[in-house]
């Protein structure tokens, strides 16, 4: 009798397990299908084309709210270059990683170009969740507490308008949002000057366009290089791949010194020959 009762129950339990496993399987399939459908609107190649086409756009003087609850307008930054990064605070990996990488890269850039040579703005595009308090918490979690780096919130209309100016596209997905990992370098007149892509971009991708703007390379807006120190940083500060830093290239000083020595030697020789000719 025991075998008669136990055997059907064993099959019944096994059937329950099979049904549950099948349910989980189809649930996963549906989740991936939903994610694929949501991501169907996101075309990376098109997003890149839109981003590239935005270079040269002039940003509107949009109003945001900073982490202290104060109104901040983008046109307050005009006068020197700045960098815009777009994030959403509920992102648990990509946005925090990209922000930390930007922190390290910006530190190296400021060491090379000057502490106050440019500003950074991080803007939350998930308007339903990226409140000033959420942006403040995000900055704290990434260890960002630096003058000249602002974390801003805005309403939907402002984010959509700014995103159009920047060529930045984002779409809801199962992960939160799909978007291009993009930094926009803005010149001192509020114009999109360059785009930097990737979570862990190479340092020159950020520093070189900033260097062109800060020190008035031909591609920049036309402000003069004011001091000798600026000129030295412009021509002698180069990227060293071995150290991953921008350093002063001493070889330029050595070449200049050698050139001066040669010119001085020739001048002395010609002067002596002239004196000999007069004596004779």
C-alpha distance (Angstrom), angle and dihedral (degrees) to the residues before:
residue distance angle dihedral
X1 . . .
X2 3.78 . .
X3 3.79 91.2 .
X4 3.78 91.5 49.8
X5 3.79 92.1 54.9
X6 3.81 97.6 39.4
X7 3.77 98.6 48.3
X8 3.83 98.0 58.7
X9 3.81 89.8 45.3
X10 3.79 91.0 53.0
X11 3.79 90.4 53.6
X12 3.77 90.8 44.7
X13 3.82 92.7 54.2
X14 3.79 90.8 46.5
X15 3.79 89.1 50.7
X16 3.78 90.7 52.4
X17 3.78 90.6 51.7
X18 3.79 91.3 49.0
X19 3.80 91.8 49.2
X20 3.82 91.5 48.3
X21 3.82 92.3 48.6
X22 3.79 90.4 49.4
X23 3.81 89.8 49.0
X24 3.82 91.4 52.0
X25 3.80 90.7 47.1
X26 3.79 93.7 53.4
X27 3.80 91.1 43.2
X28 3.80 89.7 56.6
X29 3.80 90.8 47.2
X30 3.80 90.8 51.8
X31 3.82 91.9 47.9
X32 3.79 92.1 52.1
X33 3.79 90.7 45.3
X34 3.78 90.3 52.4
X35 3.80 90.7 47.9
X36 3.79 91.1 49.6
X37 3.80 90.9 49.2
X38 3.80 91.7 49.3
X39 3.80 91.5 47.7
X40 3.77 91.2 47.9
X41 3.79 89.9 89.2
X42 3.80 91.5 55.4
X43 3.79 114.2 85.8
X44 3.81 110.7 177.1
X45 3.80 94.3 -159.5
X46 3.78 91.8 51.0
X47 3.82 90.9 45.6
X48 3.79 89.1 54.0
X49 3.81 91.8 49.3
X50 3.81 91.1 50.1
X51 3.80 90.2 48.3
X52 3.80 93.3 50.5
X53 3.80 92.1 46.2
X54 3.81 89.8 57.1
X55 3.80 93.5 67.8
X56 3.78 107.6 113.7
X57 3.81 94.3 30.0
X58 3.79 115.6 133.0
X59 3.80 113.4 -133.6
X60 3.77 120.7 -126.7
X61 3.79 118.0 -118.3
X62 3.79 92.0 -105.5
X63 3.79 121.7 -178.6
X64 3.82 121.0 -127.2
X65 3.79 137.4 173.9
X66 3.81 117.4 -117.0
X67 3.79 126.8 -148.3
X68 3.81 90.7 -88.3
X69 3.80 91.6 56.5
X70 3.82 93.0 -107.4
X71 3.79 125.5 135.3
X72 3.79 113.7 -107.9
X73 3.80 125.1 -175.9
X74 3.79 124.5 -155.5
X75 3.79 92.0 -133.8
X76 3.82 87.3 66.4
X77 3.81 86.2 74.4
X78 3.78 95.4 57.4
X79 3.77 113.1 116.2
X80 3.80 97.5 60.0
X81 3.82 135.2 34.6
X82 3.78 122.1 -85.8
X83 3.80 138.9 -176.7
X84 3.81 125.8 -130.3
X85 3.80 122.7 -155.7
X86 3.81 121.2 -175.6
X87 3.82 117.5 -149.9
X88 3.80 142.0 154.7
X89 3.79 117.6 -133.5
X90 3.82 97.0 -139.3
X91 3.81 89.4 63.3
X92 3.79 106.6 111.4
X93 3.80 102.4 -167.0
X94 3.81 122.0 6.6
X95 3.81 100.5 45.6
X96 3.83 94.8 44.2
X97 3.81 91.2 46.2
X98 3.81 92.5 47.6
X99 3.82 91.4 47.7
X100 3.80 92.5 51.1
X101 3.79 90.3 48.7
X102 3.80 90.0 50.2
X103 3.81 88.8 51.3
X104 3.79 91.6 56.3
X105 3.80 93.8 42.7
X106 3.80 93.1 47.9
X107 3.79 90.7 51.2
X108 3.80 90.2 54.8
X109 3.80 90.1 45.3
X110 3.80 92.5 52.2
X111 3.79 91.0 48.1
X112 3.80 88.1 55.6
X113 3.81 100.4 37.6
X114 3.81 105.0 26.5
X115 3.80 135.6 -79.7
X116 3.81 94.5 -96.6
X117 3.79 98.6 32.0
X118 3.82 95.1 110.2
X119 3.82 142.4 2.3
X120 3.81 133.5 -133.5
X121 3.79 128.5 -139.9
X122 3.81 123.4 -168.5
X123 3.80 113.1 -166.8
X124 3.79 127.3 -168.3
X125 3.82 110.2 -136.4
X126 3.84 96.5 -173.8
X127 3.80 93.3 88.8
X128 3.81 93.8 -176.6
X129 3.81 92.6 61.1
X130 3.80 110.1 13.8
X131 3.79 96.6 89.6
X132 3.82 122.4 159.8
X133 3.83 88.3 -98.9
X134 3.82 91.4 50.8
X135 3.81 91.7 47.7
X136 3.80 90.3 49.2
X137 3.80 90.2 51.2
X138 3.81 91.0 47.7
X139 3.80 91.5 52.2
X140 3.80 90.9 48.7
X141 3.81 92.3 49.1
X142 3.81 90.8 53.6
X143 3.80 92.2 47.2
X144 3.82 93.9 -116.3
X145 3.79 113.7 154.8
X146 3.76 105.5 140.6
X147 3.81 131.6 135.4
X148 3.78 110.5 -113.3
X149 3.82 94.5 31.2
X150 3.80 112.6 103.2
X151 3.82 129.7 -173.8
X152 3.79 111.0 -152.7
X153 3.82 140.6 -172.6
X154 3.79 130.2 -161.2
X155 3.78 144.3 170.6
X156 3.78 123.8 -89.9
X157 3.81 96.2 -98.2
X158 3.80 92.1 53.2
X159 3.80 93.5 47.7
X160 3.81 91.6 49.3
X161 3.81 92.2 49.3
X162 3.80 93.6 46.6
X163 3.81 91.8 45.7
X164 3.79 89.9 54.0
X165 3.82 90.6 51.3
X166 3.82 91.2 49.0
X167 3.80 95.8 42.3
X168 3.81 88.1 -122.8
X169 3.81 117.4 152.3
X170 3.81 128.0 -170.7
X171 3.79 132.5 175.4
X172 3.83 131.7 -170.8
X173 3.81 113.4 -105.6
X174 3.79 140.6 163.9
X175 3.81 87.5 -87.7
X176 3.79 92.3 53.1
X177 3.81 102.1 -97.0
X178 3.78 138.2 -0.4
X179 3.79 112.6 -141.5
X180 3.77 142.7 146.2
X181 3.80 114.0 -91.9
X182 3.78 94.3 -122.3
X183 3.79 138.5 161.6
X184 3.78 117.2 -167.6
X185 3.81 118.9 -150.2
X186 3.81 109.1 -150.4
X187 3.78 122.7 -162.0
X188 3.80 125.0 -132.6
X189 3.82 90.9 -91.2
X190 3.81 93.9 56.3
X191 3.81 95.9 -101.9
X192 3.82 124.7 139.1
X193 3.80 101.7 -110.5
X194 3.80 104.8 169.5
X195 3.82 142.5 -3.7
X196 3.81 124.3 -137.5
X197 3.81 118.8 -161.0
X198 3.78 135.5 -160.8
X199 3.78 139.6 46.7
X200 3.82 92.6 -101.7
X201 3.80 104.2 26.1
X202 3.79 123.9 179.3
X203 3.79 112.6 -93.5
X204 3.84 96.4 -119.9
X205 3.82 90.0 57.9
X206 3.81 87.7 70.0
X207 3.79 102.6 27.8
X208 3.81 99.7 48.2
X209 3.84 97.1 59.3
X210 3.81 89.9 42.6
X211 3.80 89.3 49.2
X212 3.81 90.2 52.2
X213 3.80 90.7 51.9
X214 3.80 98.6 41.4
X215 3.80 95.5 46.9
X216 3.81 100.0 33.5
X217 3.76 103.8 -111.5
X218 3.84 112.8 -178.5
X219 3.82 91.4 -91.9
X220 3.81 93.2 58.5
X221 3.77 134.0 89.2
X222 3.79 97.7 -87.4
X223 3.80 107.8 -100.3
X224 3.82 114.6 147.1
X225 3.79 125.4 -109.3
X226 3.78 97.9 -112.5
X227 3.79 107.7 -165.5
X228 3.78 142.0 32.5
X229 3.81 88.3 -116.5
X230 3.80 89.5 58.3
X231 3.79 90.6 50.2
X232 3.79 91.3 50.6
X233 3.80 91.4 50.3
X234 3.79 90.9 46.7
X235 3.77 98.4 52.7
X236 3.80 103.3 23.6
X237 3.82 103.2 40.1
X238 3.80 108.0 93.5
X239 3.79 136.0 165.9
X240 3.81 116.6 -103.6
X241 3.85 109.6 -156.6
X242 3.81 91.0 -164.8
X243 3.81 92.8 62.9
X244 3.80 98.8 23.9
X245 3.81 89.5 -128.6
X246 3.78 140.9 107.6
X247 3.79 110.4 -110.4
X248 3.79 139.5 175.6
X249 3.81 108.7 -94.5
X250 3.80 102.8 -133.3
X251 3.79 91.3 -172.5
X252 3.80 88.9 75.0
X253 3.80 90.3 57.7
X254 3.80 90.6 46.7
X255 3.80 92.1 50.2
X256 3.80 90.4 48.4
X257 3.80 91.6 49.2
X258 3.81 91.8 48.9
X259 3.79 90.0 49.5
X260 3.79 91.7 50.6
X261 3.81 91.4 48.4
X262 3.81 91.0 51.1
X263 3.82 92.5 48.3
X264 3.81 91.3 46.1
X265 3.82 91.8 48.6
X266 3.79 91.7 50.8
X267 3.80 90.8 48.1
X268 3.83 91.6 51.2
X269 3.81 91.1 47.3
X270 3.80 92.4 50.6
X271 3.81 91.0 46.8
X272 3.82 91.8 52.4
X273 3.79 92.0 47.6
X274 3.78 90.0 50.6
X275 3.81 91.1 52.5
X276 3.82 91.4 48.7
X277 3.75 90.2 50.8
X278 3.81 91.1 53.0
X279 3.80 92.7 49.5
X280 3.76 93.1 50.1
